[in-house]
Amino acid sequence: MNYLIKDAQQLGPLIKAFRKDSGLTQQHVGQKSDLRQNAVSLIESDAGASSVERLFKLLQALDLEVMIRRRGER
């Protein structure tokens, strides 16, 4: 399933939902992504305050990817 994210405030809760759906704790995802648990928490609560590098580490640990396309294209 695809999700359209238009700002950083939408991204954190979506990442959190994927993590929980996978049955993973913040601690476990942190270990998989080489991030501390508090970094995972920060991304889930305020992704805009996190670095792009940390964000991509977390996405990789959750087996997620980013797709960029022009608006309106399918």
Phi, psi and omega per residue, in radians:
M1 nan 2.482 3.127
N2 -1.803 2.560 3.103
Y3 -2.235 2.310 3.111
L4 -1.574 2.114 3.131
I5 -1.970 2.153 -3.109
K6 -1.869 -0.247 3.091
D7 -2.717 2.902 -3.057
A8 -1.113 -0.496 -3.130
Q9 -1.153 -0.443 3.106
Q10 -1.443 -0.450 -3.023
L11 -1.227 -0.811 -3.088
G12 -0.985 -0.911 3.125
P13 -1.071 -0.578 3.108
L14 -1.192 -0.735 3.077
I15 -1.058 -0.761 3.124
K16 -1.061 -0.741 3.141
A17 -1.110 -0.730 3.089
F18 -1.115 -0.717 3.129
R19 -1.071 -0.849 -3.120
K20 -1.137 -0.688 3.113
D21 -1.093 -0.509 3.098
S22 -1.438 -0.078 3.129
G23 1.287 0.454 -3.096
L24 -1.840 2.563 3.031
T25 -1.567 2.874 3.051
Q26 -1.050 -0.663 3.132
Q27 -1.071 -0.814 -3.107
H28 -1.141 -0.777 3.118
V29 -1.132 -0.639 3.078
G30 -1.055 -0.742 3.109
Q31 -1.141 -0.715 3.134
K32 -1.167 -0.510 -3.061
S33 -1.821 0.038 -3.096
D34 1.060 0.676 3.073
L35 -2.145 2.669 3.049
R36 -1.302 2.736 3.138
Q37 -1.006 -0.685 -3.115
N38 -1.182 -0.473 3.063
A39 -1.216 -0.706 3.083
V40 -1.089 -0.779 3.115
S41 -1.040 -0.753 3.138
L42 -1.090 -0.755 3.134
I43 -1.111 -0.740 -3.133
E44 -1.167 -0.548 -3.100
S45 -1.638 -0.492 -3.101
D46 -2.720 1.316 -3.064
A47 -1.044 -0.466 -3.138
G48 -1.170 -0.351 -3.131
A49 -1.560 -0.044 -3.086
S50 -1.768 2.768 3.115
S51 -1.334 2.704 3.103
V52 -1.078 -0.673 3.138
E53 -1.054 -0.811 3.116
R54 -1.110 -0.731 3.133
L55 -1.030 -0.785 -3.139
F56 -1.203 -0.577 3.052
K57 -1.067 -0.755 -3.127
L58 -1.184 -0.760 3.099
L59 -1.031 -0.722 3.125
Q60 -1.105 -0.754 -3.130
A61 -1.107 -0.508 3.131
L62 -1.645 0.120 3.138
D63 1.018 0.775 3.100
L64 -2.011 2.787 3.122
E65 -2.408 2.863 3.116
V66 -1.936 2.349 3.069
M67 -2.113 2.278 3.125
I68 -1.962 2.295 3.099
R69 -2.614 2.852 3.086
R70 -1.205 2.511 3.116
R71 -0.989 2.456 3.107
G72 1.509 -0.240 3.102
E73 -1.455 2.527 3.123
R74 -2.065 nan nan
